């Protein structure tokens, strides 16, 4: 395993001591903090609602808490949710990410940012996960299980939902600088506030690193904006914008060397929320998203040995308009309904340019049967001009037994994955299959959340998802030698397993912990997912101004559809100290135990995980 020279090599103990010294002089006591309020969940039904009435399995992650733990990359943050493995199979910082929810792969998950769907069967999550951070998002919600009745296609595994923060309170700003191993530098600034009926949020950042591998430099700039105003007692309007511009050197493989790539994304939305009456709230939304990926690479011709230069690109342009309505029919019965229209264009170096549209409508009834018992029934229809229409449904219920602090939640529903344009119309690698139908799924889950005393919560969820007409593209073997297979390469898979989440605190929250564990009895065919995955953290506040913690992520043996990979555990140590009301210091030691592990091994490419890295920085409020 190759590493760039760093101060940590041969001196990991001294690096750990340096991190701990930041807090060594502090007295060992903690101040009492305020009790946490019940979080609101937006993703489950596309409207804000208390978590006690949400019938789907969902994990809400707080970006501020994640940053306190030194977690700045989105793909690292998502591992705090049960049922989720978030990593990269192609490289270290900046490389495209992969999201595995409930035993499925990236193409079975959907991402929604600021109400706009960014991923589909043509444009997946890789580039979004590779460049996203926890600085410029307000809340992160991981909605697990088939969600076709709420979000449509590519939600067989679940949905990742995020939004740009809303400005609140007096105008204020913050600037963070960080430097560390592998020639890493990062800076981020934020300014937000509220003036009368107008709120605003603006952030921007820059980061670069050489990573712990040769020829693997990465750099990116990003920005995020939200402006929202109440124009009269009924209507609130707003707009958001998010942009990312990144470039980097890709790891050499058996097939290419001297590879460089760049990603540019832009997302803009406008929206309006109106209180038509005490019983009717209307929401209107329009968004536009574009993502461009370019790669230039050199490979050696296998016959002549001469270098050959190549170019790959892909471009997505997507526009969407939608409306959602929340209508209170009675004190215990609510109707949630809406419609949408979506159009996109996709082109790449290996396929013809394609344009597609889809539109549809959805409705959900939410019924409070009795106190602490809520049920939902959802139905969605949508039509794809490329292959036809789909009808999906979901039923769910949640019941809380207040005397014991027990919550029982369950649901069953359907979803699908639409065929990608290359699967339908072909590429330079394989022919298309015009009559290919969508993959479909039906899945259920049953979960129990149990309060243990005043400060601990245990949640356990058992799930199963049956996926039929699974598409394997391109088909194995030269296409000209193969008869057309039955059902266009379709197969069946079942994913099922157990999700466990445990969180709590002791000593008036001076000591707190969080654990997420996923056990997969079965996972998607050919995916090579780990049977066990776990992420845990333990935080200690020796004083109100200080924090020190340790975290770990474990994956059992897996393959990621390549050669076998050994199990590994990566640990980290982090800490912070509030020097003054406006100045905060932080430090973190990644891969503290110097685990030697591989992110991927296959197709002539072995991707190593990073060795120990020490990082420190300062945040200044103004």
C-alpha positions as CSV (number, residue, x, y, z in Angstrom):
1,X,0.0,0.0,0.0
2,X,1.5,3.4,-1.1
3,X,1.2,6.5,1.0
4,X,2.4,10.0,0.6
5,X,4.9,11.0,3.4
6,X,3.1,12.5,6.3
7,X,4.0,13.4,9.9
8,X,1.9,10.4,11.0
9,X,4.1,7.7,9.5
10,X,5.9,6.0,12.3
11,X,4.5,8.5,14.8
12,X,0.8,7.7,15.2
13,X,1.1,7.9,19.0
14,X,2.4,11.5,18.9
15,X,-0.4,12.5,16.6
16,X,-3.0,11.1,19.0
17,X,-1.3,12.9,21.9
18,X,-1.4,16.1,20.0
19,X,-5.1,15.7,19.4
20,X,-5.8,15.0,23.1
21,X,-3.7,17.9,24.2
22,X,-6.2,20.2,22.8
23,X,-8.5,19.3,25.7
24,X,-6.1,18.1,28.4
25,X,-6.3,21.2,30.6
26,X,-10.1,21.2,30.9
27,X,-12.0,20.4,34.1
28,X,-14.0,17.2,34.1
29,X,-17.5,18.4,34.4
30,X,-20.4,19.2,32.1
31,X,-23.3,21.6,32.0
32,X,-26.9,20.6,31.6
33,X,-28.3,21.0,28.1
34,X,-31.9,21.6,27.1
35,X,-34.0,18.6,26.3
36,X,-34.3,17.7,22.6
37,X,-37.5,18.5,20.8
38,X,-39.3,15.9,18.7
39,X,-37.8,16.3,15.2
40,X,-39.9,17.1,12.2
41,X,-39.8,14.8,9.2
42,X,-40.4,16.1,5.7
43,X,-39.4,13.3,3.4
44,X,-42.0,10.7,4.4
45,X,-45.0,12.5,2.8
46,X,-43.3,15.5,1.3
47,X,-44.6,17.8,4.0
48,X,-43.3,18.6,7.5
49,X,-44.8,16.3,10.2
50,X,-43.9,15.1,13.6
51,X,-41.8,11.9,13.7
52,X,-44.4,10.3,16.0
53,X,-46.9,10.2,13.0
54,X,-44.5,8.9,10.4
55,X,-45.3,5.4,9.2
56,X,-42.1,4.9,7.2
57,X,-38.7,4.0,8.5
58,X,-36.7,7.2,8.4
59,X,-33.5,8.5,10.0
60,X,-33.0,12.3,10.5
61,X,-29.4,13.4,10.7
62,X,-28.3,16.8,12.0
63,X,-25.5,18.3,9.9
64,X,-24.4,20.5,12.9
65,X,-23.9,17.5,15.1
66,X,-22.1,15.7,12.3
67,X,-19.7,18.6,11.8
68,X,-19.0,18.6,15.6
69,X,-17.8,15.0,15.1
70,X,-15.5,16.1,12.3
71,X,-17.7,14.6,9.6
72,X,-17.7,16.9,6.6
73,X,-18.3,14.6,3.6
74,X,-21.9,13.6,3.0
75,X,-21.1,10.0,2.1
76,X,-19.4,9.5,5.5
77,X,-22.4,11.1,7.2
78,X,-25.0,8.7,5.7
79,X,-23.4,5.7,7.5
80,X,-25.0,6.9,10.7
81,X,-28.3,5.6,9.4
82,X,-29.3,2.0,10.0
83,X,-29.8,0.1,6.7
84,X,-27.2,2.2,4.9
85,X,-23.7,1.6,3.6
86,X,-22.2,4.7,2.0
87,X,-18.8,4.6,0.5
88,X,-16.8,4.9,-2.7
89,X,-15.8,1.9,-4.9
90,X,-13.6,4.1,-7.2
91,X,-11.4,6.2,-4.9
92,X,-10.9,8.4,-1.9
93,X,-12.1,12.0,-1.3
94,X,-13.9,13.4,-4.4
95,X,-14.3,10.0,-6.1
96,X,-17.9,9.1,-7.1
97,X,-19.8,7.6,-4.2
98,X,-22.0,4.6,-3.8
99,X,-25.1,4.3,-1.7
100,X,-26.4,0.8,-0.7
101,X,-29.8,1.0,1.1
102,X,-31.3,-2.2,2.5
103,X,-29.3,-4.6,0.3
104,X,-29.7,-2.7,-3.0
105,X,-27.2,-0.7,-5.0
106,X,-26.9,3.0,-6.0
107,X,-29.2,2.8,-9.0
108,X,-32.1,1.7,-6.7
109,X,-31.9,4.9,-4.5
110,X,-33.3,8.3,-5.3
111,X,-31.9,11.7,-4.2
112,X,-34.0,14.8,-3.7
113,X,-32.5,18.2,-2.9
114,X,-34.7,21.3,-2.3
115,X,-37.7,19.4,-3.6
116,X,-36.1,18.6,-7.0
117,X,-35.3,15.0,-7.9
118,X,-31.7,14.8,-9.1
119,X,-31.2,11.1,-9.8
120,X,-32.9,8.7,-12.0
121,X,-32.0,5.5,-14.0
122,X,-29.9,7.6,-16.4
123,X,-28.2,9.9,-13.9
124,X,-27.3,8.1,-10.6
125,X,-26.0,9.3,-7.3
126,X,-22.2,8.8,-7.8
127,X,-21.2,12.4,-8.6
128,X,-23.6,13.9,-6.1
129,X,-22.2,11.8,-3.2
130,X,-18.7,12.3,-4.3
131,X,-18.8,16.1,-4.0
132,X,-21.5,16.9,-1.4
133,X,-20.6,18.0,2.1
134,X,-22.4,18.6,5.4
135,X,-21.7,22.4,5.5
136,X,-24.4,23.6,3.2
137,X,-27.4,21.3,4.0
138,X,-30.1,22.0,6.7
139,X,-31.4,18.5,7.4
140,X,-30.5,15.1,6.0
141,X,-33.2,12.4,6.0
142,X,-32.8,8.8,4.9
143,X,-36.1,7.3,4.0
144,X,-35.8,3.5,3.7
145,X,-37.9,0.9,1.9
146,X,-39.9,1.1,-1.3
147,X,-41.2,4.6,-1.7
148,X,-42.7,4.5,-5.2
149,X,-46.1,5.8,-4.0
150,X,-44.4,9.0,-2.8
151,X,-41.4,9.5,-5.0
152,X,-41.8,7.3,-8.1
153,X,-39.1,5.3,-9.8
154,X,-35.6,4.5,-8.5
155,X,-36.8,4.4,-4.9
156,X,-36.8,0.6,-4.4
157,X,-34.1,0.9,-1.7
158,X,-35.1,4.3,-0.4
159,X,-34.8,8.1,-0.8
160,X,-32.1,10.5,0.3
161,X,-33.7,13.9,1.1
162,X,-31.8,17.1,1.8
163,X,-32.5,20.8,1.7
164,X,-30.6,24.1,1.7
165,X,-30.8,25.7,5.1
166,X,-33.3,28.5,5.9
167,X,-32.0,31.7,7.4
168,X,-33.2,32.5,10.9
169,X,-32.6,35.0,13.6
170,X,-30.2,38.0,13.6
171,X,-27.7,38.3,10.8
172,X,-24.6,36.3,11.5
173,X,-21.8,34.5,9.7
174,X,-19.1,31.9,10.2
175,X,-15.9,31.0,8.5
176,X,-14.0,27.7,8.9
177,X,-10.5,26.9,7.8
178,X,-8.9,23.4,8.0
179,X,-5.5,21.9,6.9
180,X,-4.0,18.5,7.3
181,X,-2.4,15.4,5.9
182,X,-2.0,14.7,2.2
183,X,-1.7,18.4,1.5
184,X,-5.3,19.0,2.4
185,X,-6.8,22.5,2.6
186,X,-10.4,23.5,3.1
187,X,-12.3,26.8,3.7
188,X,-16.0,27.4,4.1
189,X,-18.0,30.6,4.8
190,X,-21.7,31.2,5.6
191,X,-23.9,34.2,6.1
192,X,-27.5,33.9,7.1
193,X,-30.3,35.7,8.9
194,X,-33.8,37.1,8.9
195,X,-35.1,40.7,8.5
196,X,-38.8,41.0,9.0
197,X,-40.6,38.7,6.6
198,X,-37.4,38.0,4.5
199,X,-34.9,35.3,5.4
200,X,-31.7,34.5,3.6
201,X,-28.8,32.0,3.6
202,X,-25.6,32.0,1.6
203,X,-22.6,29.8,1.8
204,X,-19.5,28.9,-0.3
205,X,-16.5,26.7,0.1
206,X,-13.3,25.4,-1.4
207,X,-11.4,22.2,-0.7
208,X,-8.4,20.4,-2.2
209,X,-6.4,17.3,-1.3
210,X,-3.8,15.0,-2.8
211,X,-5.4,12.0,-1.2
212,X,-3.3,9.1,0.1
213,X,-2.5,7.7,-3.3
214,X,-0.3,8.7,-6.3
215,X,-1.9,10.8,-9.0
216,X,-5.1,11.4,-7.1
217,X,-5.3,15.2,-6.5
218,X,-8.8,16.6,-6.1
219,X,-10.3,20.1,-5.8
220,X,-13.7,21.6,-5.7
221,X,-15.7,24.8,-5.1
222,X,-19.3,24.9,-4.1
223,X,-22.0,27.4,-3.2
224,X,-25.5,27.4,-1.8
225,X,-28.2,30.0,-1.6
226,X,-31.8,30.4,-0.2
227,X,-33.9,33.5,-0.2
228,X,-37.5,33.3,1.2
229,X,-40.1,35.9,1.9
230,X,-43.6,36.2,3.1
231,X,-45.4,38.5,0.6
232,X,-48.8,38.6,2.4
233,X,-50.7,36.7,5.1
234,X,-51.3,33.8,2.7
235,X,-48.3,33.4,0.4
236,X,-44.6,32.7,1.0
237,X,-42.3,32.5,-1.9
238,X,-38.6,31.5,-2.2
239,X,-35.8,30.4,-4.4
240,X,-32.7,28.2,-3.9
241,X,-29.5,27.7,-5.9
242,X,-26.7,25.2,-5.5
243,X,-23.6,24.8,-7.6
244,X,-20.5,22.5,-7.6
245,X,-17.4,22.7,-9.7
246,X,-14.8,20.0,-9.1
247,X,-11.9,18.4,-10.9
248,X,-9.4,15.6,-10.0
249,X,-7.0,13.0,-11.1
250,X,-8.4,9.5,-11.3
251,X,-6.5,6.4,-10.0
252,X,-4.7,4.4,-12.7
253,X,-6.3,1.1,-13.7
254,X,-5.5,-1.8,-16.0
255,X,-7.3,0.0,-18.8
256,X,-6.3,3.6,-18.4
257,X,-3.6,5.9,-17.0
258,X,-3.1,9.7,-16.7
259,X,-6.9,10.1,-16.2
260,X,-8.4,13.4,-15.3
261,X,-12.1,14.2,-14.7
262,X,-14.3,17.1,-13.9
263,X,-17.9,17.5,-12.6
264,X,-20.1,20.6,-12.9
265,X,-23.6,20.8,-11.4
266,X,-26.2,23.5,-10.9
267,X,-29.6,23.3,-9.3
268,X,-32.1,26.1,-9.2
269,X,-35.6,26.1,-7.7
270,X,-38.5,28.5,-7.1
271,X,-41.4,27.7,-4.9
272,X,-44.6,29.1,-3.3
273,X,-46.5,28.0,-0.2
274,X,-50.0,29.3,0.3
275,X,-52.4,28.9,3.2
276,X,-55.6,28.9,1.2
277,X,-57.6,28.3,4.4
278,X,-57.2,26.9,7.8
279,X,-57.7,23.5,6.3
280,X,-55.8,23.8,3.0
281,X,-52.1,24.4,2.3
282,X,-50.9,24.5,-1.3
283,X,-47.3,24.1,-2.5
284,X,-46.0,24.9,-6.0
285,X,-42.5,24.1,-7.1
286,X,-40.3,24.4,-10.2
287,X,-36.7,23.3,-10.6
288,X,-33.9,22.9,-13.1
289,X,-30.9,20.8,-12.8
290,X,-27.8,20.2,-15.0
291,X,-24.9,17.9,-14.4
292,X,-21.9,17.6,-16.7
293,X,-19.1,15.0,-16.4
294,X,-16.0,15.0,-18.5
295,X,-13.0,12.5,-18.4
296,X,-9.8,12.5,-20.4
297,X,-7.7,9.5,-20.2
298,X,-4.7,7.7,-21.8
299,X,-4.4,3.9,-22.3
300,X,-1.9,1.7,-24.0
301,X,-3.1,0.0,-27.2
302,X,-2.9,-3.8,-26.4
303,X,-1.6,-4.6,-29.9
304,X,1.0,-1.8,-30.5
305,X,1.7,-0.7,-27.0
306,X,1.4,2.9,-28.1
307,X,-0.5,5.4,-26.0
308,X,-4.0,6.3,-27.1
309,X,-6.0,9.3,-25.8
310,X,-9.7,9.0,-25.1
311,X,-12.5,11.2,-23.9
312,X,-15.7,10.3,-22.1
313,X,-18.5,12.6,-21.2
314,X,-22.1,12.6,-20.0
315,X,-24.6,15.5,-19.7
316,X,-28.0,15.7,-18.0
317,X,-30.5,18.5,-18.2
318,X,-33.7,18.2,-16.3
319,X,-36.7,20.4,-15.5
320,X,-39.6,19.7,-13.2
321,X,-42.8,21.4,-12.1
322,X,-45.0,20.0,-9.3
323,X,-47.7,20.9,-6.9
324,X,-48.6,19.3,-3.5
325,X,-51.7,20.0,-1.4
326,X,-52.4,19.3,2.2
327,X,-56.2,19.3,3.0
328,X,-57.6,18.6,6.4
329,X,-60.9,16.8,5.8
330,X,-61.8,16.3,9.4
331,X,-59.9,16.6,12.7
332,X,-58.6,13.1,12.2
333,X,-58.4,12.7,8.4
334,X,-56.1,14.5,6.0
335,X,-55.7,14.3,2.2
336,X,-52.3,14.9,0.6
337,X,-52.4,15.1,-3.1
338,X,-50.4,16.5,-6.0
339,X,-49.1,16.2,-9.6
340,X,-45.9,16.7,-11.5
341,X,-44.4,17.0,-15.0
342,X,-40.7,16.2,-15.6
343,X,-38.6,16.5,-18.8
344,X,-34.9,15.6,-19.2
345,X,-32.3,15.2,-21.9
346,X,-29.3,12.8,-21.6
347,X,-26.3,12.3,-23.8
348,X,-23.0,10.5,-23.4
349,X,-19.9,9.5,-25.3
350,X,-21.2,5.9,-25.7
351,X,-24.9,6.5,-26.5
352,X,-27.1,8.6,-28.7
353,X,-28.7,11.7,-27.3
354,X,-32.1,11.0,-25.7
355,X,-35.0,13.1,-24.5
356,X,-37.8,11.9,-22.2
357,X,-40.8,13.1,-20.3
358,X,-42.8,11.7,-17.5
359,X,-45.8,13.0,-15.6
360,X,-48.3,11.8,-13.0
361,X,-50.3,12.3,-9.9
362,X,-50.4,11.0,-6.4
363,X,-52.6,11.0,-3.3
364,X,-52.3,9.9,0.3
365,X,-54.9,9.6,3.1
366,X,-53.6,10.0,6.6
367,X,-56.0,8.9,9.3
368,X,-55.6,9.3,13.1
369,X,-57.7,6.2,14.0
370,X,-57.4,6.9,17.8
371,X,-54.9,8.7,20.0
372,X,-51.4,7.6,19.1
373,X,-52.5,5.4,16.2
374,X,-52.0,6.8,12.7
375,X,-52.4,5.0,9.3
376,X,-51.6,6.1,5.8
377,X,-52.6,4.8,2.3
378,X,-50.8,6.2,-0.8
379,X,-51.3,5.7,-4.5
380,X,-49.3,7.1,-7.4
381,X,-49.6,6.9,-11.1
382,X,-47.0,8.1,-13.6
383,X,-46.4,7.8,-17.3
384,X,-43.0,7.5,-19.0
385,X,-43.0,8.2,-22.7
386,X,-40.0,5.9,-23.2
387,X,-41.7,2.7,-22.0
388,X,-45.2,3.1,-20.5
389,X,-46.9,3.8,-17.2
390,X,-46.5,2.6,-13.6
391,X,-48.9,2.4,-10.7
392,X,-47.5,2.1,-7.1
393,X,-49.0,2.0,-3.7
394,X,-48.1,2.0,0.0
395,X,-49.9,1.2,3.3
396,X,-48.5,2.1,6.7
397,X,-49.3,2.5,10.3
398,X,-47.7,3.7,13.5
399,X,-48.8,3.2,17.1
400,X,-47.3,4.5,20.3
401,X,-47.9,2.9,23.7
402,X,-47.2,5.9,26.0
403,X,-47.2,3.9,29.2
404,X,-44.2,1.8,28.1
405,X,-42.6,4.3,25.7
406,X,-43.0,1.8,22.8
407,X,-43.6,2.7,19.2
408,X,-44.6,0.1,16.6
409,X,-44.3,1.1,13.0
410,X,-45.0,-1.0,9.9
411,X,-45.6,-0.6,6.2
412,X,-45.9,-2.4,2.8
413,X,-45.5,-0.9,-0.6
414,X,-44.3,-1.1,-4.2
415,X,-41.8,0.7,-6.3
416,X,-39.9,0.3,-9.6
417,X,-36.7,1.2,-11.5
418,X,-37.3,2.6,-15.0
419,X,-35.1,1.2,-17.8
420,X,-32.2,3.6,-18.5
421,X,-32.0,5.1,-22.0
422,X,-28.9,2.9,-22.8
423,X,-30.8,-0.2,-21.7
424,X,-33.7,0.8,-24.0
425,X,-31.9,2.2,-27.0
426,X,-28.4,0.7,-26.7
427,X,-24.8,2.0,-26.5
428,X,-21.5,1.3,-28.1
429,X,-21.1,-1.6,-25.7
430,X,-24.4,-3.5,-26.3
431,X,-27.7,-3.2,-28.2
432,X,-30.8,-1.8,-26.6
433,X,-34.1,-3.6,-25.9
434,X,-37.0,-1.4,-26.9
435,X,-39.6,-3.5,-25.2
436,X,-37.8,-3.7,-21.9
437,X,-40.1,-3.2,-18.9
438,X,-39.3,-1.6,-15.6
439,X,-38.0,-3.6,-12.6
440,X,-40.6,-3.8,-9.9
441,X,-40.6,-4.5,-6.2
442,X,-42.9,-5.1,-3.3
443,X,-41.5,-4.7,0.2
444,X,-42.5,-4.5,3.8
445,X,-40.9,-3.6,7.1
446,X,-41.9,-3.9,10.8
447,X,-40.1,-1.9,13.4
448,X,-40.2,-1.2,17.1
449,X,-38.7,1.8,18.8
450,X,-38.3,1.5,22.6
451,X,-37.5,4.2,25.1
452,X,-35.1,2.9,27.7
453,X,-35.3,5.2,30.7
454,X,-35.2,9.0,30.0
455,X,-32.1,9.1,27.8
456,X,-31.8,6.0,25.7
457,X,-33.7,4.8,22.6
458,X,-33.5,1.4,20.8
459,X,-35.0,0.8,17.4
460,X,-35.1,-2.5,15.6
461,X,-36.6,-3.0,12.1
462,X,-37.0,-6.2,10.1
463,X,-37.4,-5.7,6.3
464,X,-37.9,-7.6,3.1
465,X,-38.1,-6.5,-0.5
466,X,-38.9,-8.7,-3.5
467,X,-37.5,-7.3,-6.8
468,X,-38.7,-8.9,-10.0
469,X,-37.7,-8.4,-13.7
470,X,-34.2,-7.3,-12.6
471,X,-32.2,-5.9,-15.5
472,X,-28.6,-7.0,-16.1
473,X,-27.0,-4.6,-18.7
474,X,-24.9,-5.0,-20.7
475,X,-25.6,-8.7,-21.1
476,X,-22.7,-11.1,-20.6
477,X,-20.9,-12.3,-23.7
478,X,-20.8,-10.7,-27.2
479,X,-24.3,-9.6,-28.1
480,X,-24.1,-11.0,-31.6
481,X,-23.6,-14.5,-30.3
482,X,-26.6,-14.4,-28.0
483,X,-30.3,-15.0,-28.8
484,X,-32.5,-12.4,-27.2
485,X,-33.0,-13.7,-23.6
486,X,-36.5,-14.2,-22.1
487,X,-37.9,-11.0,-20.6
488,X,-34.9,-9.0,-21.8
489,X,-32.3,-10.1,-19.3
490,X,-34.7,-10.0,-16.4
491,X,-34.2,-11.8,-13.1
492,X,-35.5,-11.9,-9.5
493,X,-33.9,-10.9,-6.2
494,X,-34.9,-10.7,-2.6
495,X,-33.3,-8.5,0.0
496,X,-34.0,-8.9,3.7
497,X,-32.4,-8.2,6.9
498,X,-32.4,-6.4,10.2
499,X,-31.7,-2.7,11.1
500,X,-30.7,-1.7,14.6
501,X,-30.2,1.8,15.9
502,X,-29.2,2.7,19.5
503,X,-28.6,6.2,20.8
504,X,-28.6,7.8,24.2
505,X,-26.6,9.6,26.9
506,X,-25.4,9.5,30.5
507,X,-24.3,12.1,33.1
508,X,-26.7,14.9,32.0
509,X,-25.6,14.3,28.4
510,X,-21.9,14.7,29.2
511,X,-21.4,11.3,27.6
512,X,-23.5,10.3,24.5
513,X,-23.4,7.6,21.9
514,X,-24.9,6.4,18.7
515,X,-24.9,3.1,16.9
516,X,-26.2,2.0,13.5
517,X,-26.0,-1.7,12.6
518,X,-27.3,-3.5,9.5
519,X,-27.5,-7.3,9.1
520,X,-28.3,-8.6,5.6
521,X,-29.6,-12.1,5.3
522,X,-30.0,-11.6,1.5
523,X,-29.0,-8.8,-0.8
524,X,-29.4,-7.9,-4.5
525,X,-28.0,-10.5,-6.9
526,X,-24.4,-9.9,-8.0
527,X,-24.0,-6.9,-5.7
528,X,-21.5,-8.5,-3.3
529,X,-22.7,-6.5,-0.3
530,X,-21.4,-7.1,3.3
531,X,-23.6,-9.2,5.5
532,X,-22.8,-6.9,8.5
533,X,-22.2,-3.2,8.5
534,X,-22.0,-1.0,11.6
535,X,-21.0,2.6,12.5
536,X,-20.7,3.9,16.1
537,X,-19.6,7.0,17.9
538,X,-19.0,7.9,21.5
539,X,-18.8,11.6,22.6
540,X,-17.6,13.0,25.9
541,X,-18.1,16.6,27.0
542,X,-15.6,17.2,29.9
543,X,-16.9,20.8,30.0
544,X,-19.5,22.9,28.2
545,X,-16.9,24.3,25.8
546,X,-15.1,21.0,25.0
547,X,-15.9,17.8,23.1
548,X,-13.8,14.7,22.5
549,X,-15.0,11.5,20.8
550,X,-14.2,8.3,19.0
551,X,-16.0,6.7,16.1
552,X,-15.7,3.5,14.0
553,X,-17.1,2.0,10.9
554,X,-17.0,-1.8,10.2
555,X,-17.8,-3.8,7.1
556,X,-17.7,-7.5,7.0
557,X,-16.3,-9.4,4.0
558,X,-17.8,-8.2,0.7
559,X,-16.9,-7.8,-3.0
560,X,-18.9,-4.8,-4.5
561,X,-19.4,-7.1,-7.6
562,X,-15.7,-7.5,-8.0
563,X,-13.0,-9.6,-6.4
564,X,-13.5,-10.5,-2.7
565,X,-12.6,-7.8,-0.1
566,X,-11.6,-8.6,3.5
567,X,-13.5,-7.3,6.4
568,X,-12.2,-4.1,7.9
569,X,-12.8,-1.5,10.7
570,X,-11.7,2.1,10.4
571,X,-11.6,4.2,13.6
572,X,-11.4,8.0,14.1
573,X,-10.7,10.3,17.0
574,X,-12.0,13.9,17.0
575,X,-12.3,16.9,19.4
576,X,-13.1,20.6,19.6
577,X,-12.7,23.4,22.1
578,X,-14.7,26.7,22.2
579,X,-11.9,29.2,22.9
580,X,-14.2,32.2,23.0
581,X,-17.8,32.9,22.1
582,X,-16.6,33.5,18.5
583,X,-13.6,31.2,18.1
584,X,-13.7,27.4,18.1
585,X,-10.8,25.0,17.5
586,X,-11.2,21.4,16.2
587,X,-9.0,18.5,15.3
588,X,-9.5,14.9,14.0
589,X,-7.4,11.8,13.4
590,X,-8.8,9.7,10.6
591,X,-8.0,5.9,10.4
592,X,-6.5,6.2,13.8
593,X,-5.5,2.5,14.0
594,X,-3.9,2.5,10.6
595,X,-6.2,-0.1,9.1
596,X,-4.9,-1.4,5.8
597,X,-8.0,-1.9,3.6
598,X,-9.3,-1.9,0.1
599,X,-12.3,0.1,-1.2
600,X,-12.5,-2.0,-4.4
601,X,-10.8,-4.7,-6.3
602,X,-11.9,-5.6,-9.7
603,X,-11.6,-4.9,-13.5
604,X,-7.9,-4.4,-13.2
605,X,-8.2,-1.8,-10.5
606,X,-7.3,-2.0,-6.8
607,X,-8.5,1.0,-4.8
608,X,-6.8,1.4,-1.4
609,X,-8.4,3.2,1.5
610,X,-6.5,6.1,3.0
611,X,-4.0,5.7,5.8
612,X,-4.0,7.8,9.0
613,X,-4.6,11.5,8.4
614,X,-4.4,14.3,11.0
615,X,-6.5,17.5,10.4
616,X,-7.0,20.7,12.4
617,X,-8.9,23.9,11.9
618,X,-10.6,26.9,13.3
619,X,-14.1,28.3,13.1
620,X,-14.8,32.0,13.6
621,X,-18.3,33.4,14.1
622,X,-19.0,37.0,13.1
